[in-house]
């Protein structure tokens, strides 16, 4: 996409972001109708993922989750844009930390311990980053893949750093974390992306053979940072709640594969409880384990 096209689209994106919430979600419903009913965006991928993940559910049950997922997907996309204009007060009101999460994070901060946050594409992870940076004393770093389009990469960078979050490009994560090791911080790993099958940790996730990045585990073990699982649950439309819990306090004492297994199974539990708010359109199982 050229710069001219991007700058023609940009005012429309800001217009959407400025809509009051009732109109904002009405617009999301319109987008959902077009995406789901007219275009049929990745419907085959979504249904196949659901069917393989929940083999005991009926066709009607799977279609019900599918429809709810598309509503969530459109909300998520527009809510991400909303970060361009949302106030700090609304950001916290609509995506808040539980008391237990605040207590855990404050405990780590007062102990002067940095930590690793591990989460999946579940709930609104973008709003969760905003809230974390607004409410916590730790500096938040988020690992990201730079986009190939430099204009939209810059837009996403602005969105993610607006409230104080800092970003690590994925390939530079270890080097940057070592450089900042004397700072009390938290680094967020979104751990349900699809790695290359060679050299990945393999496990059973949602009834399927699934490769998992070793990065979260290996970095946690090397730096011995506590690993905290972050769950971003949807309370109702436009409102989320962030819960945090210890997965591992002393990573250096764990066995190979233990941390990877723990965070994968914990995410699986969340997905089973609220399946419609996980990213089913992602081609999570495109690789097969070699026998």
Beta strands, then each sheet from edge to edge (+ up, - down):
strand 1: 95-97
strand 2: 115-119
strand 3: 139-144
strand 4: 166-169
strand 5: 185-190
strand 6: 201-205
strand 7: 208-212
strand 8: 226-236
strand 9: 239-248
sheet 1: 1+ 9+ 8- 2- 5- 3- 4-
sheet 2: 6+ 7-
end
